[in-house]
Amino acid sequence: EVQLVDSGGGLVQPGGSLRLSCAASGFTFSDYSMHWVRQAPGRGLEGVANIEPDGNEKFYVDSVKGRFTISRDNAKNSLYLQMNSLRAEDTAVYYCARGRITDYWGQGTLVTVSS
Amino acid sequence: DIVMTQTPLSSPVTLGQPASISCRSSQSLVHSNGNTYLSWLQQRPGQPPRLLIHKISNRFSGVPDRFSGSGAGTDFTLKISRVEAEDVGVYYCMQATQFPQTFGQGTKVEIK
């Protein structure tokens, strides 16, 4: 059974940092591109970052470029999102998702940026 | 970035009646590999999104056949042939031809 478990969210002050993790199981992790998608409270979905199966190509939405870094460890079946210089507008539930078609999603982890 | 525009943003439907959602992209979604990466996702209240349809018209595993997708190029449609109570939620179109993915604003389907 494919499972994605998001973790690492919490309350952080503006300017702070947080590292999100997504633990994958039930499939060959290294075969798939992986993605982070976020949803601000009461809002729609926004693609944040993508990483190809071998980790060599990464893509970011403009609003997080230079602040967020997506990475993966294929040996540990894990996806990460390092978030620095956090802003209030980064407050959202962050989901990891599998593959270009995002056929499986984690349950999400809430990041709240507030003083 | 590719902009995805959905209509309508709200769709009150009578149980057992059809529903239709349109999605238009700001540029062609045909990838260089020939595929068109247009998906439809459903999000029920308090739940993560769930994939319904991928590559325009392919129903994902376990998705009821009352859901269907169609379209080409820049214009796409999701149809629910007979709405059931469990279909209440917000529906998003998503393009994955270009990364990062972009989504429509969402269409809220509710029962009249």
Interface residues (C-beta under 8 A of the other chain):
Chain A: H35 V37 G44 L45 E46 G47 V48 A49 N50 F59 Y60 V61 D62 Y95 R100 I101 T102 D103 Y104 W105 G106 Q107 G108
Chain B: D1 Y37 S39 L41 Q43 P48 P49 R50 L51 H54 K55 F60 V90 Y92 M94 A96 F99 P100 Q101 T102 F103 G104 Q105 G106
